[in-house]
Amino acid sequence: MQPLTPAPAPTSAPAPSPPPVRTTVLSLPLEPDLHRALVDLADATGCGPEDIVLDAVRARLGAEGARVREVAEGLAGAHAALLRRLGE
């Protein structure tokens, strides 16, 4: 009986890389105490300060977006009849 040998790897072209993500750099003035707390948190969690700030911005945008959607849906529901008439 012959030993099993691995099959040769398929030869195919490498997958195309996605286009680069465009980013914007934002300068944020922080009070010394707030900056120190950010650096301390980054050190304690093993993350960079920029990562913590980015997570906080994403969380805030998500929460505010949900709140705005909720208010908009409430207004649309409360004024559904009027909105239907305007659409006619």
C-alpha positions in Angstrom: 0.0 0.0 0.0 1.4 3.4 -0.9 1.4 6.3 1.6 -1.1 9.1 1.0 0.3 12.2 -0.4 -1.5 15.6 -0.3 -3.1 16.7 -3.5 -1.4 19.6 -5.2 -2.8 23.0 -4.4 -5.1 24.4 -7.1 -3.4 27.0 -9.2 -5.7 29.9 -9.6 -5.2 33.6 -9.8 -5.2 35.4 -6.4 -8.5 37.0 -5.4 -8.7 40.6 -6.3 -8.2 42.9 -3.4 -11.0 45.2 -2.4 -10.6 48.9 -3.3 -9.0 51.0 -0.5 -11.3 52.5 2.0 -11.2 56.3 2.0 -10.8 57.8 5.5 -10.8 61.2 6.9 -8.5 62.2 9.7 -10.2 64.2 12.5 -8.4 66.3 15.1 -10.1 66.2 18.4 -9.1 68.6 21.2 -9.3 66.7 24.6 -8.9 68.2 28.0 -5.8 66.8 29.8 -7.9 64.7 32.2 -10.0 63.2 29.4 -6.9 62.4 27.3 -5.2 60.8 30.3 -8.3 58.6 30.9 -8.3 57.6 27.3 -4.7 56.7 27.3 -5.1 54.7 30.5 -8.1 52.8 29.1 -6.2 52.1 25.9 -3.3 50.8 27.9 -5.6 48.7 30.2 -7.4 47.1 27.2 -4.5 46.7 24.9 -6.2 48.9 22.3 -5.0 52.0 20.7 -6.6 55.3 21.8 -7.8 55.8 18.2 -9.6 52.4 18.3 -11.4 53.4 21.5 -12.5 56.7 20.1 -13.6 55.1 16.8 -15.7 52.5 18.8 -17.3 55.3 20.8 -18.2 57.3 17.7 -19.7 54.2 16.0 -21.7 53.5 19.2 -23.0 57.1 19.4 -23.9 57.2 15.7 -25.7 53.9 16.0 -27.7 55.0 19.1 -28.6 58.4 17.7 -29.6 56.8 14.3 -31.9 54.4 16.1 -33.4 57.2 18.2 -34.0 59.4 15.1 -35.6 56.4 13.2 -37.9 55.7 16.2 -39.1 59.4 16.3 -39.6 59.4 12.5 -41.6 56.2 12.6 -43.7 57.6 15.4 -44.4 60.8 13.4 -45.2 58.8 10.3 -47.6 56.6 12.2 -49.3 59.5 13.9 -49.8 61.4 10.6 -50.3 58.4 8.3 -53.7 59.6 7.1 -52.3 63.0 6.2 -49.3 61.5 4.5 -51.6 59.3 2.4 -53.7 62.3 1.4 -50.6 64.2 0.4 -49.4 61.3 -1.7 -52.7 61.2 -3.7 
